[in-house]
Amino acid sequence: MNNKTHDKRRRAILKGLASIPVLAITGYQTSAHAAMLSADDPTAKALAYTEKSTVEGQNCANCNLYQGGTAASGGCPIFPGKDVAAAGWCKSWVAKV
């Protein structure tokens, strides 16, 4: 292995390591902090999503698609990248099994 190849690899590693503190300082966010779904979202409108269910016994918290566990809001594969209210409802509601 020649020194130039070794230097390029070492520089690439150092650049990668240097980015870690920058990400920590800037507050890198994961999907755990997704934006709430708006009722004005086109998909939400198409599926009649509401933040508070009006259908007795049906809400996002007891839907098989809801991924928020016991949290007040969580993810739903119907609305990728957005959180839905646990008290919400849409036409895609499926009973938990």
Secondary structure, DSSP 8 states (H G I E B T S, - for coil): --HHHHHHHHHHHHHHHHHHHHHHHHT---GGG-EE--TTSHHHHHTT-BSS--STT--GGGBTT---TTSSEEE-TTSTTEEEETT-B-TT--B--
